[in-house]
Amino acid sequence: MKHVFYVVYILFYTGAVFVAGMFVGQMLERAWAAREKVTRSPASAAAGGLLSETSAQSQAGIPMAEHKVSVSSKR
């Protein structure tokens, strides 16, 4: 019976660490998205003159929504 409680403890602990990691990841992603939004805003570009190098690079690439991926079972 002691082993069952140990397994429950391990599952609870790993679940808590996973949820905490997801929470921290969400916070970091939201902060990153807010910085990207500020960088890409027209007021930021007008105030700074030229777009920053990172902003120009990100605008030159294909947006994530437009990636076309085909999945095939052929090998």
C-alpha positions in Angstrom: 0.0 0.0 0.0 2.9 2.3 0.7 4.0 2.0 -3.0 0.6 3.2 -4.2 0.9 6.4 -2.1 4.4 6.9 -3.5 3.1 6.6 -7.1 0.3 9.1 -6.4 2.8 11.5 -4.9 5.1 11.2 -7.9 2.2 11.7 -10.3 1.0 14.7 -8.4 4.4 16.3 -8.2 5.2 15.8 -11.9 1.8 17.1 -12.8 2.4 20.2 -10.6 5.8 20.8 -12.3 4.2 20.4 -15.7 1.4 22.9 -15.0 3.9 25.4 -13.5 6.0 25.1 -16.6 3.0 25.7 -18.8 2.1 28.8 -16.7 5.6 30.2 -16.9 5.7 29.5 -20.7 2.4 31.3 -21.2 3.7 34.4 -19.3 6.9 34.4 -21.3 5.1 34.0 -24.6 2.7 36.9 -23.8 5.6 39.1 -22.8 7.4 38.2 -26.0 4.2 38.9 -28.1 3.7 42.2 -26.5 7.3 43.3 -27.3 6.8 42.1 -30.9 3.6 44.1 -31.2 5.3 47.3 -29.9 8.2 46.7 -32.3 5.9 46.3 -35.3 3.6 49.3 -34.5 3.7 52.2 -37.0 4.3 54.7 -34.2 7.4 52.8 -33.2 8.7 52.8 -36.8 8.0 56.5 -37.3 9.6 57.5 -34.0 12.7 55.4 -34.7 13.1 56.2 -38.3 14.0 52.8 -39.8 12.6 49.5 -38.6 14.9 47.6 -36.3 16.9 44.7 -37.8 14.9 42.0 -35.9 11.6 43.5 -37.0 12.7 43.7 -40.7 13.9 40.0 -40.5 10.6 38.9 -38.9 8.6 40.7 -41.6 10.7 39.2 -44.4 9.8 35.6 -43.3 6.7 33.6 -43.9 4.1 34.1 -41.1 3.4 30.9 -39.2 -0.2 30.9 -40.3 0.9 30.6 -43.9 3.2 27.5 -43.6 1.9 24.8 -45.8 2.8 21.3 -44.7 1.8 18.2 -46.5 1.6 14.9 -44.7 2.0 11.7 -46.7 2.2 8.1 -45.7 4.5 7.4 -48.7 8.1 6.7 -47.9 
